[in-house]
Amino acid sequence: MWKISKRYIKTQRLWIQVKNETPQSETLPNQLVNLYDPLIHKTPLTWYSCGPTVYDSAHLGHARTYVCTDILRRIISNHFQIPLHYAMGITDIDDKIIKKGKQLGYSNNSSDYLQLAKNYENEFFSDMDKLNILRPDAILKVSNYINEIFEFIQVRR
């Protein structure tokens, strides 16, 4: 039997109770301790998830991942009535895309590889549309953030 629990967070290897929470009417099951935890949120929720590396057609693994994500999105926004901003990353620059381009006889022109990735991206979203999966609110492509990625890597060296 499920019971309402006090809210706990994981620090190192210990679970400690969160202090000074405002009670929420929404609760979610915490499988770790077989209790319900309050859903603590700020409005709107923001959610980022990795998307596909678009070097080939979508497969069953993609479908399963994004169907599950879509179910969670709809529960949060429709059942709990919590506004949600969902962003998905698309890897459109990758060794796999270059390898696929070479297999298809593409030149070493980077715009050819980006076009190949764009074609697979369009196919991916078309497939997800057929599964009635909601599109992300924002699509973040690696190719649009190359400078920021390089800066991040340089700072971490």
Backbone as JSON Lines, residues from 0, in Angstrom:
{"i":0,"aa":"M","n":[0.84,-1.19,0.0],"ca":[0.0,0.0,0.0],"c":[0.88,1.24,0.0]}
{"i":1,"aa":"W","n":[0.54,2.19,-0.85],"ca":[1.3,3.44,-0.95],"c":[0.86,4.41,0.15]}
{"i":2,"aa":"K","n":[1.81,5.16,0.68],"ca":[1.52,6.18,1.68],"c":[2.18,7.48,1.24]}
{"i":3,"aa":"I","n":[1.65,8.6,1.7],"ca":[2.29,9.89,1.41],"c":[3.56,9.97,2.24]}
{"i":4,"aa":"S","n":[4.66,10.3,1.59],"ca":[5.93,10.38,2.31],"c":[6.35,11.81,2.48]}
{"i":5,"aa":"K","n":[7.31,12.03,3.35],"ca":[7.98,13.31,3.4],"c":[8.94,13.33,2.22]}
{"i":6,"aa":"R","n":[9.25,14.51,1.71],"ca":[10.1,14.63,0.52],"c":[11.56,14.41,0.89]}
{"i":7,"aa":"Y","n":[12.22,13.54,0.14],"ca":[13.63,13.25,0.36],"c":[14.41,13.52,-0.91]}
{"i":8,"aa":"I","n":[15.65,13.95,-0.77],"ca":[16.54,14.1,-1.91],"c":[17.8,13.3,-1.65]}
{"i":9,"aa":"K","n":[18.46,12.91,-2.74],"ca":[19.66,12.11,-2.6],"c":[20.88,13.03,-2.56]}
{"i":10,"aa":"T","n":[21.69,12.88,-1.54],"ca":[22.97,13.58,-1.45],"c":[24.01,12.53,-1.15]}
{"i":11,"aa":"Q","n":[25.02,12.45,-2.01],"ca":[26.01,11.39,-1.91],"c":[25.26,10.06,-1.95]}
{"i":12,"aa":"R","n":[25.3,9.3,-0.86],"ca":[24.59,8.02,-0.84],"c":[23.46,8.01,0.18]}
{"i":13,"aa":"L","n":[23.16,9.18,0.74],"ca":[22.13,9.27,1.77],"c":[20.9,10.0,1.23]}
{"i":14,"aa":"W","n":[19.74,9.66,1.75],"ca":[18.51,10.38,1.42],"c":[18.17,11.25,2.62]}
{"i":15,"aa":"I","n":[18.01,12.56,2.38],"ca":[17.68,13.47,3.47],"c":[16.36,14.17,3.16]}
{"i":16,"aa":"Q","n":[15.65,14.57,4.23],"ca":[14.37,15.22,4.04],"c":[14.59,16.68,3.64]}
{"i":17,"aa":"V","n":[13.78,17.14,2.66],"ca":[13.83,18.52,2.23],"c":[13.04,19.36,3.22]}
{"i":18,"aa":"K","n":[13.6,20.48,3.63],"ca":[12.95,21.35,4.62],"c":[12.18,22.47,3.93]}
{"i":19,"aa":"N","n":[11.22,23.05,4.64],"ca":[10.49,24.25,4.23],"c":[9.85,24.13,2.85]}
{"i":20,"aa":"E","n":[9.14,23.07,2.62],"ca":[8.43,22.91,1.36],"c":[7.03,23.48,1.47]}
{"i":21,"aa":"T","n":[6.54,23.98,0.37],"ca":[5.13,24.32,0.34],"c":[4.39,23.08,-0.15]}
{"i":22,"aa":"P","n":[3.35,22.68,0.54],"ca":[2.65,21.46,0.15],"c":[2.01,21.59,-1.24]}
{"i":23,"aa":"Q","n":[2.06,20.54,-2.0],"ca":[1.44,20.48,-3.32],"c":[0.36,19.41,-3.27]}
{"i":24,"aa":"S","n":[-0.67,19.62,-4.06],"ca":[-1.72,18.6,-4.09],"c":[-1.32,17.41,-4.97]}
{"i":25,"aa":"E","n":[-0.39,17.64,-5.91],"ca":[0.02,16.58,-6.8],"c":[1.09,15.72,-6.12]}
{"i":26,"aa":"T","n":[1.0,14.43,-6.32],"ca":[2.01,13.52,-5.79],"c":[2.4,12.53,-6.88]}
{"i":27,"aa":"L","n":[3.61,12.03,-6.77],"ca":[4.11,11.03,-7.69],"c":[4.66,9.85,-6.89]}
{"i":28,"aa":"P","n":[4.54,8.63,-7.42],"ca":[5.08,7.49,-6.68],"c":[6.61,7.52,-6.69]}
{"i":29,"aa":"N","n":[7.18,7.24,-5.53],"ca":[8.63,7.11,-5.39],"c":[8.91,5.63,-5.25]}
{"i":30,"aa":"Q","n":[9.36,4.99,-6.33],"ca":[9.57,3.55,-6.34],"c":[10.67,3.12,-5.38]}
{"i":31,"aa":"L","n":[11.58,4.04,-5.03],"ca":[12.69,3.7,-4.16],"c":[12.21,3.31,-2.76]}
{"i":32,"aa":"V","n":[11.2,4.02,-2.26],"ca":[10.73,3.77,-0.9],"c":[9.26,3.37,-0.83]}
{"i":33,"aa":"N","n":[8.64,3.11,-1.99],"ca":[7.23,2.71,-2.07],"c":[6.29,3.68,-1.35]}
{"i":34,"aa":"L","n":[6.53,4.96,-1.56],"ca":[5.68,6.0,-1.0],"c":[5.39,7.03,-2.09]}
{"i":35,"aa":"Y","n":[4.42,7.89,-1.83],"ca":[4.15,9.0,-2.74],"c":[4.88,10.24,-2.25]}
{"i":36,"aa":"D","n":[5.51,10.95,-3.17],"ca":[6.19,12.2,-2.88],"c":[5.41,13.35,-3.5]}
{"i":37,"aa":"P","n":[5.43,14.51,-2.85],"ca":[4.77,15.66,-3.48],"c":[5.53,16.09,-4.73]}
{"i":38,"aa":"L","n":[4.8,16.54,-5.73],"ca":[5.41,17.06,-6.94],"c":[5.7,18.54,-6.7]}
{"i":39,"aa":"I","n":[6.98,18.85,-6.56],"ca":[7.39,20.23,-6.31],"c":[7.86,20.81,-7.63]}
{"i":40,"aa":"H","n":[7.3,21.93,-8.01],"ca":[7.64,22.47,-9.32],"c":[7.55,23.99,-9.33]}
{"i":41,"aa":"K","n":[8.24,24.55,-10.3],"ca":[8.1,25.96,-10.62],"c":[7.35,26.02,-11.95]}
{"i":42,"aa":"T","n":[6.59,27.06,-12.15],"ca":[5.81,27.17,-13.37],"c":[6.47,28.16,-14.3]}
{"i":43,"aa":"P","n":[6.62,27.89,-15.58],"ca":[6.39,26.59,-16.2],"c":[7.58,25.66,-15.99]}
{"i":44,"aa":"L","n":[7.32,24.39,-16.1],"ca":[8.41,23.42,-16.06],"c":[9.19,23.51,-17.36]}
{"i":45,"aa":"T","n":[10.49,23.31,-17.27],"ca":[11.3,23.22,-18.48],"c":[11.9,21.83,-18.52]}
{"i":46,"aa":"W","n":[11.92,21.25,-19.7],"ca":[12.38,19.87,-19.85],"c":[13.25,19.8,-21.1]}
{"i":47,"aa":"Y","n":[14.46,19.32,-20.94],"ca":[15.34,19.07,-22.07],"c":[15.57,17.57,-22.18]}
{"i":48,"aa":"S","n":[15.52,17.06,-23.4],"ca":[15.91,15.67,-23.61],"c":[16.74,15.58,-24.88]}
{"i":49,"aa":"C","n":[17.61,14.6,-24.89],"ca":[18.38,14.34,-26.09],"c":[17.45,13.83,-27.17]}
{"i":50,"aa":"G","n":[17.72,14.23,-28.37],"ca":[16.99,13.72,-29.52],"c":[17.89,12.78,-30.3]}
{"i":51,"aa":"P","n":[17.53,12.5,-31.53],"ca":[18.32,11.54,-32.31],"c":[19.59,12.15,-32.89]}
{"i":52,"aa":"T","n":[20.53,11.29,-33.21],"ca":[21.64,11.63,-34.1],"c":[21.14,11.23,-35.48]}
{"i":53,"aa":"V","n":[20.93,12.22,-36.34],"ca":[20.18,11.98,-37.57],"c":[21.11,11.55,-38.72]}
{"i":54,"aa":"Y","n":[21.52,10.28,-38.66],"ca":[22.38,9.72,-39.7],"c":[21.7,8.57,-40.43]}
{"i":55,"aa":"D","n":[20.5,8.21,-39.99],"ca":[19.77,7.11,-40.63],"c":[18.3,7.23,-40.25]}
{"i":56,"aa":"S","n":[17.49,6.35,-40.77],"ca":[16.06,6.37,-40.48],"c":[15.79,5.99,-39.03]}
{"i":57,"aa":"A","n":[14.68,6.49,-38.51],"ca":[14.27,6.15,-37.15],"c":[13.94,4.67,-37.07]}
{"i":58,"aa":"H","n":[14.09,4.09,-35.89],"ca":[13.81,2.67,-35.68],"c":[12.92,2.5,-34.46]}
{"i":59,"aa":"L","n":[12.62,1.28,-34.12],"ca":[11.7,0.99,-33.02],"c":[12.18,1.57,-31.69]}
{"i":60,"aa":"G","n":[13.49,1.58,-31.47],"ca":[14.03,2.15,-30.24],"c":[13.72,3.64,-30.13]}
{"i":61,"aa":"H","n":[13.82,4.37,-31.26],"ca":[13.43,5.78,-31.25],"c":[11.95,5.91,-30.9]}
{"i":62,"aa":"A","n":[11.13,5.11,-31.57],"ca":[9.69,5.19,-31.35],"c":[9.35,4.97,-29.89]}
{"i":63,"aa":"R","n":[9.92,3.94,-29.28],"ca":[9.63,3.65,-27.88],"c":[10.03,4.81,-26.98]}
{"i":64,"aa":"T","n":[11.22,5.33,-27.2],"ca":[11.72,6.43,-26.37],"c":[10.79,7.64,-26.45]}
{"i":65,"aa":"Y","n":[10.43,8.04,-27.65],"ca":[9.65,9.27,-27.8],"c":[8.17,9.07,-27.51]}
{"i":66,"aa":"V","n":[7.65,7.86,-27.65],"ca":[6.28,7.59,-27.2],"c":[6.22,7.72,-25.67]}
{"i":67,"aa":"C","n":[7.19,7.14,-24.98],"ca":[7.22,7.25,-23.5],"c":[7.36,8.7,-23.05]}
{"i":68,"aa":"T","n":[8.26,9.44,-23.71],"ca":[8.43,10.85,-23.38],"c":[7.13,11.61,-23.61]}
{"i":69,"aa":"D","n":[6.46,11.33,-24.71],"ca":[5.21,12.0,-25.03],"c":[4.13,11.7,-24.0]}
{"i":70,"aa":"I","n":[4.06,10.47,-23.54],"ca":[3.08,10.11,-22.51],"c":[3.33,10.93,-21.25]}
{"i":71,"aa":"L","n":[4.59,11.02,-20.83],"ca":[4.91,11.81,-19.63],"c":[4.58,13.28,-19.84]}
{"i":72,"aa":"R","n":[4.91,13.82,-21.0],"ca":[4.57,15.22,-21.3],"c":[3.08,15.47,-21.18]}
{"i":73,"aa":"R","n":[2.29,14.58,-21.74],"ca":[0.84,14.76,-21.73],"c":[0.27,14.62,-20.32]}
{"i":74,"aa":"I","n":[0.83,13.73,-19.53],"ca":[0.36,13.59,-18.14],"c":[0.65,14.88,-17.38]}
{"i":75,"aa":"I","n":[1.87,15.41,-17.52],"ca":[2.23,16.64,-16.81],"c":[1.36,17.81,-17.25]}
{"i":76,"aa":"S","n":[1.21,17.97,-18.56],"ca":[0.48,19.15,-19.04],"c":[-1.04,18.98,-19.01]}
{"i":77,"aa":"N","n":[-1.55,17.8,-19.31],"ca":[-3.0,17.62,-19.38],"c":[-3.61,17.2,-18.04]}
{"i":78,"aa":"H","n":[-3.02,16.21,-17.39],"ca":[-3.59,15.74,-16.12],"c":[-3.29,16.69,-14.98]}
{"i":79,"aa":"F","n":[-2.01,17.05,-14.81],"ca":[-1.62,17.93,-13.71],"c":[-1.82,19.41,-14.05]}
{"i":80,"aa":"Q","n":[-2.11,19.71,-15.33],"ca":[-2.33,21.09,-15.76],"c":[-1.14,22.0,-15.45]}
{"i":81,"aa":"I","n":[0.06,21.46,-15.63],"ca":[1.28,22.22,-15.37],"c":[1.85,22.66,-16.72]}
{"i":82,"aa":"P","n":[2.01,23.96,-16.93],"ca":[2.62,24.4,-18.19],"c":[4.02,23.82,-18.33]}
{"i":83,"aa":"L","n":[4.36,23.4,-19.54],"ca":[5.62,22.71,-19.77],"c":[6.26,23.23,-21.06]}
{"i":84,"aa":"H","n":[7.54,23.55,-20.98],"ca":[8.3,23.93,-22.18],"c":[9.3,22.8,-22.42]}
{"i":85,"aa":"Y","n":[9.14,22.11,-23.56],"ca":[9.95,20.94,-23.86],"c":[10.92,21.24,-25.0]}
{"i":86,"aa":"A","n":[12.2,21.03,-24.75],"ca":[13.24,21.24,-25.76],"c":[13.93,19.91,-26.05]}
{"i":87,"aa":"M","n":[14.22,19.69,-27.33],"ca":[14.89,18.47,-27.75],"c":[16.16,18.83,-28.51]}
{"i":88,"aa":"G","n":[17.24,18.15,-28.18],"ca":[18.5,18.33,-28.9],"c":[18.55,17.41,-30.11]}
{"i":89,"aa":"I","n":[19.09,17.91,-31.21],"ca":[19.29,17.11,-32.42],"c":[20.78,17.14,-32.75]}
{"i":90,"aa":"T","n":[21.39,15.99,-32.83],"ca":[22.8,15.92,-33.21],"c":[22.87,15.82,-34.73]}
{"i":91,"aa":"D","n":[23.2,16.95,-35.36],"ca":[23.26,16.98,-36.82],"c":[24.7,17.12,-37.33]}
{"i":92,"aa":"I","n":[25.66,17.02,-36.42],"ca":[27.08,16.96,-36.77],"c":[27.67,15.82,-35.93]}
{"i":93,"aa":"D","n":[28.18,14.81,-36.63],"ca":[28.66,13.64,-35.92],"c":[29.45,12.77,-36.88]}
{"i":94,"aa":"D","n":[30.36,11.98,-36.35],"ca":[31.14,11.06,-37.18],"c":[30.25,10.09,-37.96]}
{"i":95,"aa":"K","n":[29.14,9.68,-37.33],"ca":[28.23,8.74,-38.0],"c":[27.6,9.36,-39.24]}
{"i":96,"aa":"I","n":[27.32,10.66,-39.18],"ca":[26.73,11.35,-40.33],"c":[27.76,11.44,-41.46]}
{"i":97,"aa":"I","n":[29.0,11.76,-41.1],"ca":[30.07,11.83,-42.11],"c":[30.29,10.46,-42.75]}
{"i":98,"aa":"K","n":[30.32,9.42,-41.91],"ca":[30.5,8.05,-42.44],"c":[29.37,7.68,-43.39]}
{"i":99,"aa":"K","n":[28.13,8.0,-43.0],"ca":[26.97,7.7,-43.85],"c":[27.07,8.47,-45.17]}
{"i":100,"aa":"G","n":[27.48,9.74,-45.09],"ca":[27.63,10.55,-46.29],"c":[28.67,9.96,-47.24]}
{"i":101,"aa":"K","n":[29.78,9.5,-46.69],"ca":[30.82,8.89,-47.52],"c":[30.32,7.6,-48.17]}
{"i":102,"aa":"Q","n":[29.52,6.82,-47.42],"ca":[28.95,5.59,-47.98],"c":[28.02,5.9,-49.15]}
{"i":103,"aa":"L","n":[27.36,7.06,-49.07],"ca":[26.43,7.45,-50.13],"c":[27.12,8.24,-51.24]}
{"i":104,"aa":"G","n":[28.44,8.42,-51.13],"ca":[29.2,9.09,-52.18],"c":[29.21,10.61,-52.1]}
{"i":105,"aa":"Y","n":[28.92,11.17,-50.93],"ca":[28.95,12.62,-50.76],"c":[30.39,13.11,-50.78]}
{"i":106,"aa":"S","n":[30.57,14.36,-51.21],"ca":[31.9,14.97,-51.19],"c":[32.24,15.36,-49.75]}
{"i":107,"aa":"N","n":[33.41,15.94,-49.56],"ca":[33.8,16.36,-48.21],"c":[33.29,17.77,-47.89]}
{"i":108,"aa":"N","n":[32.26,18.2,-48.55],"ca":[31.67,19.51,-48.32],"c":[30.73,19.43,-47.11]}
{"i":109,"aa":"S","n":[30.96,20.27,-46.11],"ca":[30.17,20.2,-44.87],"c":[28.69,20.47,-45.12]}
{"i":110,"aa":"S","n":[28.36,21.3,-46.12],"ca":[26.94,21.57,-46.4],"c":[26.23,20.33,-46.91]}
{"i":111,"aa":"D","n":[26.96,19.43,-47.59],"ca":[26.36,18.16,-48.02],"c":[25.95,17.31,-46.82]}
{"i":112,"aa":"Y","n":[26.82,17.26,-45.83],"ca":[26.53,16.48,-44.62],"c":[25.37,17.09,-43.83]}
{"i":113,"aa":"L","n":[25.34,18.41,-43.77],"ca":[24.23,19.07,-43.07],"c":[22.91,18.81,-43.8]}
{"i":114,"aa":"Q","n":[22.94,18.77,-45.13],"ca":[21.73,18.47,-45.9],"c":[21.29,17.02,-45.68]}
{"i":115,"aa":"L","n":[22.26,16.11,-45.63],"ca":[21.94,14.71,-45.33],"c":[21.26,14.61,-43.96]}
{"i":116,"aa":"A","n":[21.84,15.28,-42.97],"ca":[21.26,15.28,-41.62],"c":[19.86,15.9,-41.63]}
{"i":117,"aa":"K","n":[19.68,16.98,-42.38],"ca":[18.37,17.64,-42.46],"c":[17.34,16.7,-43.06]}
{"i":118,"aa":"N","n":[17.73,15.94,-44.07],"ca":[16.8,14.97,-44.68],"c":[16.36,13.93,-43.67]}
{"i":119,"aa":"Y","n":[17.31,13.38,-42.9],"ca":[16.96,12.38,-41.89],"c":[16.17,13.01,-40.73]}
{"i":120,"aa":"E","n":[16.47,14.26,-40.4],"ca":[15.71,14.96,-39.37],"c":[14.24,15.1,-39.8]}
{"i":121,"aa":"N","n":[14.04,15.53,-41.05],"ca":[12.66,15.66,-41.56],"c":[11.94,14.31,-41.54]}
{"i":122,"aa":"E","n":[12.66,13.26,-41.93],"ca":[12.07,11.91,-41.91],"c":[11.72,11.5,-40.48]}
{"i":123,"aa":"F","n":[12.62,11.81,-39.53],"ca":[12.38,11.49,-38.12],"c":[11.09,12.14,-37.63]}
{"i":124,"aa":"F","n":[10.95,13.45,-37.86],"ca":[9.76,14.15,-37.38],"c":[8.5,13.68,-38.11]}
{"i":125,"aa":"S","n":[8.62,13.32,-39.36],"ca":[7.49,12.76,-40.09],"c":[7.05,11.44,-39.45]}
{"i":126,"aa":"D","n":[8.02,10.59,-39.1],"ca":[7.7,9.32,-38.43],"c":[7.05,9.57,-37.07]}
{"i":127,"aa":"M","n":[7.57,10.54,-36.3],"ca":[7.0,10.83,-34.99],"c":[5.59,11.41,-35.13]}
{"i":128,"aa":"D","n":[5.36,12.2,-36.18],"ca":[4.01,12.73,-36.44],"c":[3.02,11.59,-36.7]}
{"i":129,"aa":"K","n":[3.47,10.57,-37.42],"ca":[2.61,9.42,-37.7],"c":[2.24,8.67,-36.42]}
{"i":130,"aa":"L","n":[3.11,8.76,-35.4],"ca":[2.82,8.13,-34.11],"c":[2.04,9.08,-33.18]}
{"i":131,"aa":"N","n":[1.68,10.25,-33.7],"ca":[0.94,11.26,-32.94],"c":[1.72,11.77,-31.73]}
{"i":132,"aa":"I","n":[3.02,11.86,-31.86],"ca":[3.88,12.38,-30.8],"c":[3.95,13.89,-30.96]}
{"i":133,"aa":"L","n":[3.72,14.6,-29.86],"ca":[3.79,16.06,-29.9],"c":[5.2,16.52,-30.26]}
{"i":134,"aa":"R","n":[5.29,17.54,-31.08],"ca":[6.61,18.09,-31.43],"c":[7.16,18.9,-30.27]}
{"i":135,"aa":"P","n":[8.48,18.98,-30.14],"ca":[9.06,19.79,-29.07],"c":[8.74,21.27,-29.27]}
{"i":136,"aa":"D","n":[8.75,22.02,-28.18],"ca":[8.56,23.46,-28.25],"c":[9.8,24.14,-28.84]}
{"i":137,"aa":"A","n":[10.96,23.54,-28.62],"ca":[12.21,24.07,-29.15],"c":[13.07,22.91,-29.63]}
{"i":138,"aa":"I","n":[13.7,23.09,-30.78],"ca":[14.63,22.1,-31.32],"c":[16.01,22.73,-31.33]}
{"i":139,"aa":"L","n":[16.95,22.09,-30.62],"ca":[18.3,22.63,-30.46],"c":[19.26,21.76,-31.25]}
{"i":140,"aa":"K","n":[19.76,22.3,-32.36],"ca":[20.68,21.54,-33.22],"c":[22.12,21.84,-32.83]}
{"i":141,"aa":"V","n":[22.93,20.81,-32.8],"ca":[24.36,20.97,-32.49],"c":[24.99,21.99,-33.43]}
{"i":142,"aa":"S","n":[24.64,21.96,-34.71],"ca":[25.26,22.85,-35.69],"c":[25.01,24.33,-35.38]}
{"i":143,"aa":"N","n":[23.96,24.64,-34.64],"ca":[23.67,26.02,-34.27],"c":[24.45,26.48,-33.04]}
{"i":144,"aa":"Y","n":[25.13,25.55,-32.36],"ca":[25.81,25.88,-31.1],"c":[27.28,25.47,-31.1]}
{"i":145,"aa":"I","n":[27.88,25.37,-32.28],"ca":[29.28,24.93,-32.39],"c":[30.21,25.86,-31.6]}
{"i":146,"aa":"N","n":[30.06,27.17,-31.76],"ca":[30.96,28.11,-31.06],"c":[30.86,27.93,-29.54]}
{"i":147,"aa":"E","n":[29.64,27.81,-29.03],"ca":[29.44,27.63,-27.59],"c":[30.06,26.3,-27.12]}
{"i":148,"aa":"I","n":[29.96,25.27,-27.93],"ca":[30.53,23.96,-27.58],"c":[32.05,24.07,-27.51]}
{"i":149,"aa":"F","n":[32.66,24.72,-28.51],"ca":[34.12,24.9,-28.49],"c":[34.56,25.71,-27.27]}
{"i":150,"aa":"E","n":[33.83,26.79,-26.96],"ca":[34.16,27.6,-25.78],"c":[34.06,26.76,-24.51]}
{"i":151,"aa":"F","n":[33.02,25.96,-24.4],"ca":[32.85,25.11,-23.24],"c":[34.01,24.14,-23.08]}
{"i":152,"aa":"I","n":[34.43,23.54,-24.19],"ca":[35.54,22.59,-24.15],"c":[36.83,23.29,-23.75]}
{"i":153,"aa":"Q","n":[37.07,24.47,-24.27],"ca":[38.29,25.22,-23.96],"c":[38.34,25.59,-22.48]}
{"i":154,"aa":"V","n":[37.23,25.99,-21.91],"ca":[37.18,26.36,-20.5],"c":[37.48,25.14,-19.62]}
{"i":155,"aa":"R","n":[37.07,23.96,-20.04],"ca":[37.22,22.75,-19.23],"c":[38.61,22.14,-19.32]}
{"i":156,"aa":"R","n":[39.47,22.61,-20.24],"ca":[40.81,22.03,-20.39],"c":[41.74,22.48,-19.31]}
